[in-house]
Amino acid sequence: MTDIQDLIQPDRGQDAIDIYLVNESGFDDFTKSLSASQRASLSGQKFEGKGYQVGIVPDGDRFFAVGGVANPKELSSWCLARLAEALPEGTYRLAGEAAETGAGPAMFGWLTAQYSFTRYKEDENAAGPRVLLTGEAGKIDAAMAEARAELLVRDLVNTPAEDMGPAALEAQFERLAKTYKAELEVTRGDALEQGYPMVHAVGRAAERKHAPRIMHLTWGLDSDPVLAIVGKGVCFDSGGLDIKPGTGMRLMKKDMGGAAHAIALGELIMQAKLKVRLRLLVPAVENAIAGNAFRPGDVLSSRKGLTVEIHNTDAEGRLILGDALTRASEEEPELIIDFATLTGAARVALGPDYAAMMARKDDTAAQMTEAGKANDDEPWRLPLPDSYREYLNSDIADISNAHTNPYAGASVAGLFLDRFVGEGIDWVHFDTFAWRPFAKPGRSKGGAAYGLRASWHMLRNRFGG
């Protein structure tokens, strides 16, 4: 992971380069205090105060920087991100009106903007660290924790499947268990086939080193309310015997993105010592093709006892989640949140910038949406309509794993999962892309977290620390 430890530091009067923030409407007033040569410098850089513009202004034998933002008095997570990407190595502090406002939420983007994935190739064009000084020392640790969670998701998703198989996800659980003194149970082999038959069926065609398993981490006091976090860990998805085309398979290393979200959120919860009894579950498989792969038309048993007819082997993520959600429900949790790179339908509906969210309870959905809006991670709620449940009817089993018409793909997948969540349990499902196809300030192309910060802030508001 990119080392962000010292990229934001308390301001103790160290030598630093000033950053001024302006918008288009305030740009003319700002330039009145500048010399003619400084105004000419900004003009030559075509700086006008538009969002994400960066200007560098000579000031004797030094320089100061200018950043364009929508509102200098109300910064978003991304207002400083372009500056952190574009400025040369050095130490900076906000000046002028921005110094009074403080960086606040924009600390997050300052940190995430300096991420690069260098496991296999160094970034030859990478600048040295850009350090931000702030008088808001009390906010640094929280910003660091959230940024590390985001960057963990990016690292896990960006890593190719050969190096991020089920065993690598298990290693992440081992790290969490050791760091936070949590209990870890890993189920594999015959015990997996008996206890989690759909997880076993989906993953059994993979080679031995990528054998299927489910990780179940437990942390917190028995007296605290149970919170279950579940993530889809399909480490690579060929589509199975209903094989994907090459273009559809190219990014399937990201199909464990739900697991990455769950791991990152679980760590935030334990690090902050939320008053919960955490149950963190990730079923980890590779949906591979071999002579023992599960087939279209097969009927699988499940941990819940429901039989599932396989209409499409490429609808495998909901199968492993079904067993995991059943296990989570057995703890009678106050809330279950699951993350999954589940459907292309969600991407068609919402594009790459919003996580599709489904929820049983309106109040919980509203809390999640409010927390997301306040932290630049807004989810978009999709329905779980009873009228579409019939789309999953099967002539020979309790339920089918996919429907045959082209309608409401994300919601129907959600309805499948709903059958495996215990009756009356508060449940939120994120159908997350876990990938950013185009870079934006603070948000690199590649692995990305959606719904992570919304969930974290909602949980912190609900359970405290």
HELIX and SHEET records of a PDB file:
HELIX    1   1 GLU A   24  THR A   31  1                                   8    
HELIX    2   2 ALA A   36  GLY A   44  1                                   9    
HELIX    3   3 ALA A   81  ALA A   86  1                                   6    
HELIX    4   4 GLU A   97  THR A  101  1                                   5    
HELIX    5   5 ALA A  106  THR A  112  1                                   7    
HELIX    6   6 ALA A  137  LYS A  139  5                                   3    
HELIX    7   7 ILE A  140  ASN A  158  1                                  19    
HELIX    8   8 ALA A  161  ASP A  163  5                                   3    
HELIX    9   9 PRO A  166  TYR A  180  1                                  15    
HELIX   10  10 GLY A  189  GLY A  195  1                                   7    
HELIX   11  11 PRO A  197  GLY A  203  1                                   7    
HELIX   12  12 ARG A  208  HIS A  210  5                                   3    
HELIX   13  13 GLY A  246  MET A  249  1                                   4    
HELIX   14  14 MET A  252  MET A  256  5                                   5    
HELIX   15  15 GLY A  257  ALA A  272  1                                  16    
HELIX   16  16 GLY A  317  SER A  329  1                                  13    
HELIX   17  17 GLY A  344  LEU A  350  1                                   7    
HELIX   18  18 ASP A  362  ALA A  374  1                                  13    
HELIX   19  19 ASP A  386  LEU A  392  5                                   7    
HELIX   20  20 GLY A  409  ASP A  418  1                                  10    
HELIX   21  21 LEU A  452  PHE A  463  1                                  12    
SHEET    1   A 6 ILE A   8  PRO A  10  0                                        
SHEET    2   A 6 ARG A 130  THR A 134  1                                        
SHEET    3   A 6 GLY A  90  LEU A  94  1                                        
SHEET    4   A 6 ILE A  17  VAL A  22  1                                        
SHEET    5   A 6 ARG A  62  GLY A  68  1                                        
SHEET    6   A 6 VAL A  54  ASP A  59 -1                                        
SHEET    1   B 8 GLU A 183  ARG A 188  0                                        
SHEET    2   B 8 ARG A 213  TRP A 219 -1                                        
SHEET    3   B 8 ARG A 277  ASN A 287 -1                                        
SHEET    4   B 8 VAL A 226  GLY A 231  1                                        
SHEET    5   B 8 LEU A 335  ALA A 340  1                                        
SHEET    6   B 8 TRP A 427  ASP A 431  1                                        
SHEET    7   B 8 ALA A 356  ALA A 359 -1                                        
SHEET    8   B 8 TRP A 380  ARG A 381  1                                        
SHEET    1   C 4 GLU A 183  ARG A 188  0                                        
SHEET    2   C 4 ARG A 213  TRP A 219 -1                                        
SHEET    3   C 4 ARG A 277  ASN A 287 -1                                        
SHEET    4   C 4 GLY A 233  ASP A 237  1                                        
SHEET    1   D 3 VAL A 299  LEU A 300  0                                        
SHEET    2   D 3 VAL A 308  GLU A 309 -1                                        
SHEET    3   D 3 ILE A 399  SER A 400  1                                        
SHEET    1   E 2 TRP A 435  ARG A 436  0                                        
SHEET    2   E 2 GLY A 446  GLY A 447 -1                                        
END                                                                             
